[in-house]
């Protein structure tokens, strides 16, 4: 469990440091992300982005546990 928490912490740190570069890749604006704009409300649900991040984290944790 300690190894998983350390890897998760390092991944969050890396994402924080690389955020300016990651935002240029278009994460959060992928096809499949749902955006509904109304007069006084905006609903944003990044479905495709969540699936992509989940897939990447699953692969990383699978490699770490091997």
N, CA, C and O atoms as a GROMACS GRO file, in nm:
protein
  264
    1UNK      N    1   0.082  -0.119   0.000
    1UNK     CA    2   0.000   0.000   0.000
    1UNK      C    3   0.087   0.125   0.000
    1UNK      O    4   0.053   0.225  -0.064
    2UNK      N    5   0.198   0.121   0.071
    2UNK     CA    6   0.286   0.237   0.078
    2UNK      C    7   0.344   0.268  -0.061
    2UNK      O    8   0.357   0.385  -0.097
    3UNK      N    9   0.376   0.166  -0.137
    3UNK     CA   10   0.432   0.186  -0.271
    3UNK      C   11   0.329   0.251  -0.362
    3UNK      O   12   0.364   0.339  -0.442
    4UNK      N   13   0.205   0.210  -0.351
    4UNK     CA   14   0.098   0.269  -0.433
    4UNK      C   15   0.081   0.416  -0.399
    4UNK      O   16   0.065   0.498  -0.489
    5UNK      N   17   0.083   0.451  -0.272
    5UNK     CA   18   0.067   0.590  -0.231
    5UNK      C   19   0.185   0.675  -0.276
    5UNK      O   20   0.167   0.791  -0.316
    6UNK      N   21   0.305   0.619  -0.270
    6UNK     CA   22   0.423   0.693  -0.317
    6UNK      C   23   0.414   0.717  -0.466
    6UNK      O   24   0.441   0.828  -0.512
    7UNK      N   25   0.376   0.617  -0.544
    7UNK     CA   26   0.364   0.632  -0.688
    7UNK      C   27   0.254   0.731  -0.722
    7UNK      O   28   0.269   0.813  -0.813
    8UNK      N   29   0.142   0.723  -0.651
    8UNK     CA   30   0.033   0.817  -0.675
    8UNK      C   31   0.077   0.960  -0.644
    8UNK      O   32   0.044   1.052  -0.719
    9UNK      N   33   0.149   0.978  -0.536
    9UNK     CA   34   0.200   1.110  -0.502
    9UNK      C   35   0.296   1.164  -0.606
    9UNK      O   36   0.291   1.281  -0.642
   10UNK      N   37   0.384   1.078  -0.656
   10UNK     CA   38   0.478   1.119  -0.761
   10UNK      C   39   0.405   1.152  -0.891
   10UNK      O   40   0.445   1.244  -0.963
   11UNK      N   41   0.300   1.078  -0.921
   11UNK     CA   42   0.222   1.106  -1.042
   11UNK      C   43   0.151   1.240  -1.030
   11UNK      O   44   0.146   1.316  -1.127
   12UNK      N   45   0.096   1.270  -0.914
   12UNK     CA   46   0.030   1.398  -0.893
   12UNK      C   47   0.133   1.512  -0.900
   12UNK      O   48   0.105   1.618  -0.957
   13UNK      N   49   0.250   1.490  -0.843
   13UNK     CA   50   0.356   1.590  -0.849
   13UNK      C   51   0.398   1.616  -0.994
   13UNK      O   52   0.413   1.731  -1.036
   14UNK      N   53   0.416   1.509  -1.070
   14UNK     CA   54   0.455   1.523  -1.210
   14UNK      C   55   0.348   1.595  -1.290
   14UNK      O   56   0.379   1.680  -1.374
   15UNK      N   57   0.222   1.561  -1.266
   15UNK     CA   58   0.113   1.628  -1.337
   15UNK      C   59   0.108   1.776  -1.301
   15UNK      O   60   0.082   1.860  -1.387
   16UNK      N   61   0.134   1.809  -1.176
   16UNK     CA   62   0.135   1.949  -1.134
   16UNK      C   63   0.248   2.027  -1.198
   16UNK      O   64   0.229   2.141  -1.240
   17UNK      N   65   0.365   1.966  -1.205
   17UNK     CA   66   0.479   2.034  -1.267
   17UNK      C   67   0.463   2.047  -1.418
   17UNK      O   68   0.509   2.145  -1.478
   18UNK      N   69   0.400   1.950  -1.480
   18UNK     CA   70   0.384   1.950  -1.625
   18UNK      C   71   0.252   2.011  -1.671
   18UNK      O   72   0.220   2.006  -1.790
   19UNK      N   73   0.174   2.068  -1.578
   19UNK     CA   74   0.041   2.119  -1.612
   19UNK      C   75   0.041   2.219  -1.727
   19UNK      O   76  -0.046   2.210  -1.814
   20UNK      N   77   0.134   2.316  -1.734
   20UNK     CA   78   0.132   2.409  -1.847
   20UNK      C   79   0.148   2.338  -1.981
   20UNK      O   80   0.087   2.379  -2.080
   21UNK      N   81   0.228   2.233  -1.985
   21UNK     CA   82   0.248   2.160  -2.110
   21UNK      C   83   0.131   2.066  -2.140
   21UNK      O   84   0.093   2.049  -2.256
   22UNK      N   85   0.075   2.005  -2.035
   22UNK     CA   86  -0.039   1.915  -2.053
   22UNK      C   87  -0.163   1.990  -2.101
   22UNK      O   88  -0.243   1.936  -2.177
   23UNK      N   89  -0.180   2.115  -2.057
   23UNK     CA   90  -0.297   2.191  -2.100
   23UNK      C   91  -0.289   2.224  -2.248
   23UNK      O   92  -0.393   2.244  -2.312
   24UNK      N   93  -0.170   2.231  -2.304
   24UNK     CA   94  -0.156   2.257  -2.447
   24UNK      C   95  -0.191   2.135  -2.531
   24UNK      O   96  -0.217   2.148  -2.650
   25UNK      N   97  -0.191   2.016  -2.470
   25UNK     CA   98  -0.225   1.894  -2.544
   25UNK      C   99  -0.374   1.882  -2.571
   25UNK      O  100  -0.415   1.804  -2.657
   26UNK      N  101  -0.455   1.956  -2.500
   26UNK     CA  102  -0.599   1.951  -2.522
   26UNK      C  103  -0.673   1.862  -2.424
   26UNK      O  104  -0.790   1.831  -2.445
   27UNK      N  105  -0.606   1.819  -2.317
   27UNK     CA  106  -0.677   1.740  -2.217
   27UNK      C  107  -0.788   1.825  -2.157
   27UNK      O  108  -0.765   1.941  -2.122
   28UNK      N  109  -0.905   1.770  -2.147
   28UNK     CA  110  -1.019   1.845  -2.100
   28UNK      C  111  -1.105   1.897  -2.212
   28UNK      O  112  -1.215   1.948  -2.189
   29UNK      N  113  -1.055   1.885  -2.334
   29UNK     CA  114  -1.130   1.929  -2.452
   29UNK      C  115  -1.131   1.819  -2.558
   29UNK      O  116  -1.128   1.848  -2.677
   30UNK      N  117  -1.136   1.696  -2.514
   30UNK     CA  118  -1.136   1.582  -2.606
   30UNK      C  119  -1.276   1.558  -2.661
   30UNK      O  120  -1.375   1.596  -2.599
   31UNK      N  121  -1.284   1.493  -2.779
   31UNK     CA  122  -1.416   1.452  -2.826
   31UNK      C  123  -1.475   1.353  -2.726
   31UNK      O  124  -1.408   1.258  -2.687
   32UNK      N  125  -1.596   1.374  -2.686
   32UNK     CA  126  -1.658   1.290  -2.586
   32UNK      C  127  -1.675   1.361  -2.452
   32UNK      O  128  -1.747   1.313  -2.365
   33UNK      N  129  -1.608   1.475  -2.436
   33UNK     CA  130  -1.630   1.558  -2.318
   33UNK      C  131  -1.760   1.634  -2.339
   33UNK      O  132  -1.784   1.690  -2.445
   34UNK      N  133  -1.843   1.635  -2.237
   34UNK     CA  134  -1.978   1.693  -2.248
   34UNK      C  135  -1.976   1.834  -2.192
   34UNK      O  136  -1.937   1.856  -2.077
   35UNK      N  137  -2.019   1.931  -2.274
   35UNK     CA  138  -2.030   2.070  -2.232
   35UNK      C  139  -2.170   2.118  -2.270
   35UNK      O  140  -2.208   2.115  -2.387
   36UNK      N  141  -2.245   2.163  -2.170
   36UNK     CA  142  -2.378   2.218  -2.193
   36UNK      C  143  -2.377   2.360  -2.141
   36UNK      O  144  -2.359   2.384  -2.021
   37UNK      N  145  -2.398   2.457  -2.231
   37UNK     CA  146  -2.398   2.597  -2.192
   37UNK      C  147  -2.540   2.653  -2.203
   37UNK      O  148  -2.604   2.641  -2.307
   38UNK      N  149  -2.586   2.712  -2.096
   38UNK     CA  150  -2.717   2.778  -2.090
   38UNK      C  151  -2.694   2.925  -2.059
   38UNK      O  152  -2.580   2.971  -2.050
   39UNK      N  153  -2.802   2.998  -2.044
   39UNK     CA  154  -2.791   3.140  -2.018
   39UNK      C  155  -2.713   3.171  -1.890
   39UNK      O  156  -2.623   3.255  -1.890
   40UNK      N  157  -2.747   3.103  -1.782
   40UNK     CA  158  -2.683   3.133  -1.654
   40UNK      C  159  -2.610   3.014  -1.593
   40UNK      O  160  -2.582   3.013  -1.473
   41UNK      N  161  -2.579   2.914  -1.675
   41UNK     CA  162  -2.518   2.793  -1.622
   41UNK      C  163  -2.433   2.725  -1.729
   41UNK      O  164  -2.467   2.727  -1.847
   42UNK      N  165  -2.322   2.667  -1.687
   42UNK     CA  166  -2.240   2.585  -1.775
   42UNK      C  167  -2.214   2.453  -1.704
   42UNK      O  168  -2.161   2.452  -1.593
   43UNK      N  169  -2.250   2.344  -1.768
   43UNK     CA  170  -2.225   2.210  -1.715
   43UNK      C  171  -2.114   2.148  -1.797
   43UNK      O  172  -2.125   2.138  -1.919
   44UNK      N  173  -2.008   2.108  -1.731
   44UNK     CA  174  -1.893   2.050  -1.799
   44UNK      C  175  -1.862   1.917  -1.735
   44UNK      O  176  -1.834   1.909  -1.615
   45UNK      N  177  -1.866   1.810  -1.815
   45UNK     CA  178  -1.834   1.676  -1.766
   45UNK      C  179  -1.732   1.614  -1.861
   45UNK      O  180  -1.768   1.572  -1.971
   46UNK      N  181  -1.605   1.606  -1.821
   46UNK     CA  182  -1.499   1.556  -1.909
   46UNK      C  183  -1.496   1.402  -1.914
   46UNK      O  184  -1.406   1.340  -1.858
   47UNK      N  185  -1.593   1.342  -1.980
   47UNK     CA  186  -1.606   1.197  -1.983
   47UNK      C  187  -1.486   1.130  -2.050
   47UNK      O  188  -1.427   1.039  -1.992
   48UNK      N  189  -1.450   1.173  -2.168
   48UNK     CA  190  -1.338   1.111  -2.241
   48UNK      C  191  -1.206   1.133  -2.167
   48UNK      O  192  -1.122   1.043  -2.162
   49UNK      N  193  -1.188   1.250  -2.110
   49UNK     CA  194  -1.066   1.278  -2.034
   49UNK      C  195  -1.056   1.188  -1.912
   49UNK      O  196  -0.948   1.138  -1.881
   50UNK      N  197  -1.167   1.168  -1.842
   50UNK     CA  198  -1.167   1.080  -1.725
   50UNK      C  199  -1.134   0.936  -1.763
   50UNK      O  200  -1.060   0.868  -1.692
   51UNK      N  201  -1.189   0.890  -1.874
   51UNK     CA  202  -1.160   0.754  -1.920
   51UNK      C  203  -1.012   0.739  -1.958
   51UNK      O  204  -0.951   0.637  -1.927
   52UNK      N  205  -0.956   0.839  -2.024
   52UNK     CA  206  -0.816   0.834  -2.062
   52UNK      C  207  -0.725   0.834  -1.940
   52UNK      O  208  -0.629   0.757  -1.934
   53UNK      N  209  -0.753   0.918  -1.843
   53UNK     CA  210  -0.673   0.922  -1.720
   53UNK      C  211  -0.686   0.792  -1.643
   53UNK      O  212  -0.588   0.743  -1.587
   54UNK      N  213  -0.806   0.736  -1.638
   54UNK     CA  214  -0.826   0.609  -1.570
   54UNK      C  215  -0.746   0.497  -1.636
   54UNK      O  216  -0.686   0.414  -1.568
   55UNK      N  217  -0.745   0.495  -1.767
   55UNK     CA  218  -0.668   0.395  -1.841
   55UNK      C  219  -0.519   0.409  -1.813
   55UNK      O  220  -0.450   0.310  -1.789
   56UNK      N  221  -0.470   0.532  -1.816
   56UNK     CA  222  -0.327   0.554  -1.790
   56UNK      C  223  -0.289   0.516  -1.647
   56UNK      O  224  -0.185   0.453  -1.626
   57UNK      N  225  -0.372   0.552  -1.550
   57UNK     CA  226  -0.342   0.515  -1.412
   57UNK      C  227  -0.349   0.364  -1.391
   57UNK      O  228  -0.271   0.308  -1.314
   58UNK      N  229  -0.441   0.298  -1.458
   58UNK     CA  230  -0.451   0.152  -1.447
   58UNK      C  231  -0.325   0.084  -1.501
   58UNK      O  232  -0.275  -0.011  -1.441
   59UNK      N  233  -0.274   0.133  -1.612
   59UNK     CA  234  -0.152   0.076  -1.670
   59UNK      C  235  -0.033   0.102  -1.578
   59UNK      O  236   0.048   0.013  -1.557
   60UNK      N  237  -0.022   0.223  -1.525
   60UNK     CA  238   0.089   0.256  -1.435
   60UNK      C  239   0.085   0.168  -1.311
   60UNK      O  240   0.187   0.113  -1.270
   61UNK      N  241  -0.031   0.155  -1.250
   61UNK     CA  242  -0.041   0.073  -1.129
   61UNK      C  243  -0.021  -0.075  -1.158
   61UNK      O  244   0.031  -0.148  -1.074
   62UNK      N  245  -0.060  -0.120  -1.277
   62UNK     CA  246  -0.035  -0.259  -1.314
   62UNK      C  247   0.116  -0.284  -1.328
   62UNK      O  248   0.166  -0.388  -1.285
   63UNK      N  249   0.186  -0.189  -1.388
   63UNK     CA  250   0.332  -0.204  -1.404
   63UNK      C  251   0.401  -0.199  -1.269
   63UNK      O  252   0.496  -0.274  -1.245
   64UNK      N  253   0.356  -0.112  -1.179
   64UNK     CA  254   0.418  -0.101  -1.047
   64UNK      C  255   0.397  -0.228  -0.966
   64UNK      O  256   0.487  -0.268  -0.892
   65UNK      N  257   0.282  -0.289  -0.977
   65UNK     CA  258   0.253  -0.410  -0.898
   65UNK      C  259   0.317  -0.536  -0.953
   65UNK      O  260   0.310  -0.641  -0.888
   66UNK      N  261   0.377  -0.531  -1.068
   66UNK     CA  262   0.440  -0.651  -1.125
   66UNK      C  263   0.572  -0.680  -1.064
   66UNK      O  264   0.638  -0.777  -1.101
   0.00000   0.00000   0.00000
